[in-house]
Amino acid sequence: MQATTTVPLIDLALFLYGSEENKKKVAKEVFDACTDIGFFIVRNYESILPREKIDRMFKDLKDFFELPLSVKSAYKGSHNRGYFTIGEENLTTVYTELNSVLVNKELGDYKEGIDLGREIDSKDPEYGLPFRSNNKWPTEQLGQLWKDNAIDYHECAAKLSRTIMRIFAIGLKLEENWFEDKMNKPMIVTLSTCP
């Protein structure tokens, strides 16, 4: 296979509404993209994650990130939930051998964000493990609608993720739903900005 510098554009509608042959075609395109260039772009996903929900989430995040740092910091969570400030996360230290060009590997990432996921019951035996706690919502400053919009966005994004995992499964020549029981725990979405 010849390497490419063009990121492939994958038409999700062919997978969602096409024949079994189209599903296999899309899965092969994704497999090739992942093994050749390592990335792909998905289009025609709006039946799962409508554009208006994305736009609404961007507007809501803008409102959140414009809050004073002292207010945002009150929403720091635990177990990979809640607000994080510029420099608090440092993904450059995860694979230091791959980041040899960096002069200061201890310098944190230039982004701030908020990690959100599906709420889980505090009586769940896994509650308190990484990714297994509840969110800290800025409803006092931004209202209940902000929380409702974020939950709605998260559910749609999770559904899109599960659809892409079905494509991965077919591309790997597994049963289409092979990953489904591996994605039954709350998923996290990181919503971030680089100021």
Secondary structure, 3 states (H helix, E strand, C coil): CCCCCCCCEEEHHHHHHCCHHHHHHHHHHHHHHHHHCCCCEEECCCCCCCHHHHHHHHHHHHHHHCCCHHHHHHHECCCCCEEECCCCCCHHHCCHHHCCCCCCCCCCCCCEEEEEECCCCCCCCCCCCCCCCCCCCCHHHHCHHHHHHHHHHHHHHHHHHHHHHHHHHHHCCCCCCCCHHHCCCCCEEEEEECC
